[in-house]
Amino acid sequence: MIKHKFQGAGFSIDIPNKCQNITCYTFLLPTDKQFTPYITIQSEKFDHTPNLESIVDEQEKKIQDNSSDYQLVNRIKGKHAGNNATIVTSEWGSGASRICQRKVYLLKNIRNTTRMYTINCTDLASNFAISQPMMNEMIRTIKLDDNQIFN
């Protein structure tokens, strides 16, 4: 029944056949503020090539429906290292705790399947201009590959 060995950062685990990896990695950025800006990266597998814009619409609608004072800052369609990408920047909340989040959605065909990678860059709106250059640099360095993909 166990078919794959997943090697994580500092651990490994045997994974049953047909188990799906939706690993989420979180990286905290250096800061001297009370709120720590962060980036998360998650991948999701599809047996078909999904419509990226429909997924983005659905995800942003969930945020809008569950957040106060939601505002779309911008939405850009393009490419990241040859892969279809959509970047959405939005804000929600109020006052000193208002959040700004940039989400980068990427599609990549790997081993006869499609994977969607979602990169979330989150900080307080009041600090986003300061953390944004570091986040953008991190996003530019992302290279999608099939290392450690077991399913």
C-alpha positions in Angstrom: 0.0 0.0 0.0 2.8 2.5 0.8 4.3 3.6 -2.5 6.1 6.9 -2.2 8.5 8.5 0.2 8.1 12.2 0.7 11.2 14.1 1.8 10.4 17.3 3.6 12.6 19.8 5.4 14.0 17.7 8.2 11.7 14.8 7.9 10.4 12.1 5.6 7.2 10.1 5.5 5.9 7.1 3.5 2.8 8.1 1.6 0.0 5.6 0.5 -0.8 5.3 -3.2 -3.3 7.9 -4.5 -2.5 10.2 -1.5 -2.5 13.9 -2.7 0.2 16.3 -1.6 -1.2 19.8 -0.9 1.8 20.9 1.1 1.8 24.5 2.2 5.1 26.2 3.0 5.2 29.4 5.0 8.1 31.8 5.2 8.2 34.7 7.7 10.0 37.8 6.6 12.3 39.8 8.9 10.5 42.7 10.6 10.6 44.9 13.6 6.9 45.4 13.6 4.2 43.7 15.7 2.7 41.9 12.6 5.1 39.6 10.8 4.8 39.7 7.0 4.8 36.2 5.4 4.7 34.3 2.1 2.9 30.9 1.7 3.3 28.6 -1.2 0.7 25.8 -1.9 0.3 23.4 -4.7 -2.8 21.6 -5.9 -3.1 18.8 -8.5 -5.7 18.7 -11.2 -6.4 15.8 -13.6 -7.4 18.4 -16.2 -6.2 21.8 -17.1 -8.4 24.2 -15.1 -9.5 27.6 -16.2 -7.2 29.8 -14.2 -9.4 32.9 -14.3 -12.4 31.0 -13.0 -10.3 29.7 -10.0 -9.0 33.2 -9.3 -12.6 34.6 -9.5 -13.8 31.9 -7.0 -10.9 32.4 -4.6 -11.2 36.2 -4.6 -15.0 35.9 -4.1 -14.4 33.8 -1.0 -12.1 36.5 0.5 -14.5 39.3 -0.5 -17.5 37.5 1.1 -15.7 36.8 4.3 -13.8 40.1 4.8 -14.9 43.6 5.7 -14.1 46.5 3.5 -12.6 44.4 0.7 -11.0 46.3 -2.1 -9.4 45.0 -5.3 -6.2 46.9 -5.8 -5.2 45.3 -9.1 -5.4 42.1 -11.2 -2.8 41.2 -13.8 -2.7 38.3 -16.2 0.6 37.2 -17.6 3.4 34.6 -17.5 5.9 33.5 -14.9 8.8 31.5 -16.3 6.6 30.6 -19.3 3.7 29.4 -17.1 0.3 31.0 -17.1 -0.1 33.4 -14.2 -2.5 35.8 -12.6 -1.5 38.2 -9.9 -4.2 39.7 -7.6 -3.5 42.4 -5.0 -6.3 43.2 -2.6 -6.9 44.8 0.8 -9.5 44.2 3.6 -10.1 45.1 7.2 -9.8 48.6 8.7 -7.6 50.9 10.6 -4.1 49.7 11.7 -5.0 46.1 11.2 -5.9 46.5 7.5 -4.4 43.6 5.5 -2.8 43.8 2.0 -2.3 40.5 0.2 -0.8 39.8 -3.2 -1.7 36.3 -4.6 0.2 34.8 -7.5 -1.6 31.9 -9.2 0.5 29.8 -11.5 -0.4 26.8 -13.7 2.2 24.2 -14.7 1.8 20.9 -16.6 3.9 18.2 -14.8 3.8 14.5 -15.6 0.5 14.5 -17.5 -1.3 16.5 -14.8 -1.7 20.2 -14.1 -0.5 21.8 -10.9 -1.7 25.1 -9.6 0.7 26.9 -7.3 -0.6 29.7 -5.2 1.8 32.2 -3.6 0.3 34.4 -0.9 2.3 37.5 0.2 0.6 39.1 3.2 1.4 42.1 5.3 -0.4 45.0 6.9 -1.5 47.5 4.3 0.5 50.2 6.1 3.7 48.2 5.8 3.2 46.5 2.4 5.2 49.1 0.4 8.2 48.2 2.7 7.9 44.4 2.5 6.8 44.3 -1.2 10.3 44.5 -2.7 11.5 41.5 -0.7 8.4 39.6 -1.5 8.7 40.4 -5.2 12.3 39.3 -5.2 11.3 36.0 -3.6 8.6 35.5 -6.2 11.0 36.2 -9.1 13.2 33.3 -7.8 10.5 30.7 -7.8 11.3 27.9 -10.2 8.6 25.2 -10.7 9.9 21.7 -11.2 8.8 18.1 -10.5 11.3 17.4 -7.7 9.6 15.7 -4.7 6.3 15.3 -6.6 5.0 11.8 -5.9 1.5 12.0 -7.2 
